[in-house]
């Protein structure tokens, strides 16, 4: 069975609190996810005073730059975060949003990189990441096929292991915008491991994606969708993520275990019990010409003609009297 990689993104759900961040790692370690994803922000390298809020959600930050600044951690803190993940047997990964963030992640020897959909066109950063030789997961949210073609073609000469996620950059994402049809299209177009990065705030898209062969699933994590933050409404709670992982593992078994419909040997005994024999539904006298209205199918099989043979007795005469509900046998009717 091919196992789907399940990634829980903490992102900014920690709201800049190192303590809350570590509590997310502890909580997610109990859910069965394979990896925990973060976002590595260095405000001065990434942003400027001209960057607008995507959604003006913050009572605390006057500008988007101030928000990113508040989301920063030191290299030493990032090392502690990565070590905590590894101690919990979770794969650590993060999305950098600047070359400086790539340098920081390299300094702690990150295992792989996630490319946010807004960075697909940032070939400057893509080259820096590509030169590390590490695996890359690309999110396609804001990109069309032309954008993706360019980014993937750009990465090909570096020979990184590349995966791609169907993603819709709406928070939360409505069901009609999930784009499950694109999972197959992306896989066929690029021949790469393909999955879904979901922002619906429900478990349904991810479970559906696994039935379609998604090899990676990414969802945002939050302790409660009423919490502060830009992604809270598009996230799953810790308990929902635990249920999602169970559902994915169940779905994998169903998906990868083909059932042979032509072989019913396992049902031989059940068929004997539940299939029907022909019977008459009223008292009938010898010489009566049978009509369909005279017949009933009764359990079990094997005590009369099979119910499937009913058409063969219509119009035939009875050789003997039959009491109501008596089984009808071949020797009871004229040939």
Buried (B, 14 or more C-beta within 10 A) or exposed (E): EEEBBBBBBBBBBBBBEEEBBBEBBEBBBEBBBBBBBBBBBBBEBBBEEEBEEEEEBBEEBEBBBBBBBBBBBEEEBBBBBBEBBEEBEBBBBBBBBBBBBBBBBBEBEBBBBBBBBBBBBBBEBBEBBBEBEBBBBBBBBBBEEEBBEBBBEBBEEBEBEBBBBBBBBEBBBEEEEBBBEBBBEBBEBBEBBBBBBBBBBBBEBBBBBBEBBBBBBBBBBBBEBEBEBBBBBBBBBBEBBBBBBEBBBEBBEEBEEEEEEEEEEEEEEEEEEEBBBBBBBEEBEEEBEBEEEBBBBBBEBEBBBBBEEBEEBEEBEBEEEBEEEBBBBEEBBEE
